[in-house]
Amino acid sequence: ANAEFPLPDVGEGLTRAEIVAWKVAEGDTVVVNQVIVESETAKSLVELPSPFAGVVTRLLVAEGQTVEVGTPIIAVDDASA
């Protein structure tokens, strides 16, 4: 089943972050806690770990794009029925 990962709130009270660099590509297999993307807020550069294990099916946000917290940024097929 496809699982979408929303941009998390990094706890600084900020509502948006820029996707700086993807560390994975569509078709890649990821494991839980693998760094999948670098995002930048007004205060810091943050590496986000994957909450899922599986195969990346889509990168939903392009590098350089700024998105609101809660916006789905990646879809992973977690191999569940």
Number of C-alpha atoms within 10 A of each C-alpha: 11 17 19 21 17 15 21 16 14 15 7 10 7 13 16 20 25 20 22 19 15 18 13 16 15 13 13 12 15 22 15 12 12 16 17 21 19 18 23 17 17 11 9 11 14 16 17 18 15 18 16 19 17 21 19 23 19 16 17 14 16 14 15 13 11 16 18 15 16 13 15 17 19 24 21 25 20 19 11 8 6
